[in-house]
Amino acid sequence: MRESEDKLENMFDEESSYLKQTTPNSAFIVFEEEGVKQMALDNEHHAEKSRQLFDFPDSQFLNFIEASEPTNIIWQNRHFTDSDYLKRGLIAYSIVALLILASFVGIFLVANYQAEVSGVFPQVNCSDVKEVYGDDLQNFAVQDYDFITSIAGTQSNGCLQCFCQDQYEAGVDSKETYGSSAESICSFYWSDKLEILAWTKSLAYSITGINFVLRQICIMLVTWIGYKDETVQIMRITTVVFIVQFFNTAFLMLLANANLADQPISFGMTFGDIPDFNAEWFKRIGNTIVNTMIYTSYFPIIEFIGFFGMREGFRLLDRGFCNICNKYATKKTAI
């Protein structure tokens, strides 16, 4: 501290040095007219007009730099340097990349399990199946049931699902037993179909939920970087959230199920089971993406209702659950 005081005293020993250190060399100026402002900013080409306008001697020259509005400046972030922005940006965007990777792993696992359970009962034309098997459809449905339950993940030949759909249309109870072992084969079929539907819908809902979580985390991380202007901060938040949600909604679904083994360059993506935009892709991935878009379209309404309910709930809690009390009543003693 003593050393710093000595430096300050030496700095102001001479009168010329004192004047140099205490004379303002910059100011915040507000122009009433846009044209004058533009002429001041372009003073390198209009130096003579600028000197005449502000009545300064020829030896002095004004340098104008456009400044942000005071309300647009985040004053608590003005002390950050370029190196601080670089370090904080690397940390924040690395966390975002790790979150996207975690989302990819989650979507990959769910999509693979969805493919496994939905692959047991492929789409078949039941008219053709009934034409081939005729009156023996029930016996072959029992054999089909025994086959797919003996080996997990084995694909049905279509007899079981066509038989159970016929029984449902005829009003037969799904718990009815068939075969020598008296198994409720249709109960098994409908429970599996319900599980497939649940996993298909849950994946779409999960992506929407993950997008919400990623959005909140991205906003916190970009805010933590500490940009100096509100405008720059909002632009960065908008850009990062858009890229992350677009990547998480559409791109990850394609990567999680892609099999590029037959392509000239596979990029190591040979773990999926869909090599092209075929019927299976539209059945599983296409429907999931469409459902995600549908859920995303009305999710803002759900989000508004949820946060509005939380706000009103906290207010009610603060009033001691008294609905008829003064709405401005509170337990708080300080702001």
Protein Blocks (a to p, Z undefined) as FASTA:
>chain_A
ZZmmmmmmmmmmpmklmmmmmmccbdcdddfbfklmmmmmmmmmmmmmmmmmnopafkbc
cdddddddfklpcfklmmpcfklmmmmmmmmmmmmmmmmmmmmmmmmmmmmmmmmmmmmm
ccddfklmmmmnmmmlmmmmmmmmmmmmmpghiacehlmmmmmmmmmmnopafkbcedjk
opafklmmmmmmmmmmmmmmmmmmmmmmmmmmmmmmmmmmmmmnopabfklmmmmmmmmm
mmmmmmmmmmmmmmmmgccklpmblnlpakbcbfbdcfklmmmmmmmmmmmmmmmmmmmm
mmmmmmmmmmmmmmmmmnoopakbcfkbcfbfbZZ
